[in-house]
Amino acid sequence: RPGIVHRLDKDTSGLLVVAKGDRAHKRLARQFADHGRTGVLEREYVALVWGAPRTDSGTVDAMIGRSSQDRQKQAIVKAGGREAVTHWRVLERFYLPERRESAAAMKSATGPEAIASLVACRLETGRTHQIRVHMAHIGHPLVGDPTYGTGFRTKVNRLPEEVATAVTEFPRQALHAGLLAFAHPATGEVMRFRSPIPADMEGLIEMFRRLRD
């Protein structure tokens, strides 16, 4: 589409860049094609995912290509895909009320298992569905993801009724493009933009925050 420099997945909220002219479009497109390897480009997303990684940060470096089982989906592939790198860090972990935890989980040396977590993801590449595929690959698909998170629907059954209802009624994957930085195509000035998490996703996150109340 004329002017659109990069894309967001359908039903992902957040920041987009639209160029007002051809020259600006070409210069911005080069920055995004470079993925920030030699420039100032930054892209960071916030995602609400099922479960929580054991560590506070990490990197997923796994090629992505079209799924051989479903041509509408992307998948991790060993050959024939495109390089894809996602750096993630855990912002918050959400736990079920202790009365709902199993005795085994409560006695575990690592403590109770997180039912969900809020994660920041910084892209080093920009592949279709990259964050959604990568987080599902490490066992933490996005809450509300109709394509890559369907196997985790049973997690909803462990939630209190009010939270479970909020999750099932949430109409999209819980993913928001919250930070975007790039060099101005004419002046070279570093432009940095932030977008607050929208009300629908913030409301869902708040429901998880209240689990321990």
Buried (B, 14 or more C-beta within 10 A) or exposed (E): EEBEBBEBBEEBBBBEBEBEEEEBBEBBBEBBEEBBEEBBBBBBBBBBBBBBBEEEEBEBEBBBBBBEEEEEBBBBBEEEBBEBBBBBBBBBBBBBEEEBBEEEBEEEEEEBBBBBBBBBBBBBBBBBBBBBBBBBBBEBBBBBBEBBBEEBEEBBEBBBEEBBEBBEEBEBBBBBBBBBBBBEBEEEEEBEEEBEBEEBBEEBBEBBEEBEE
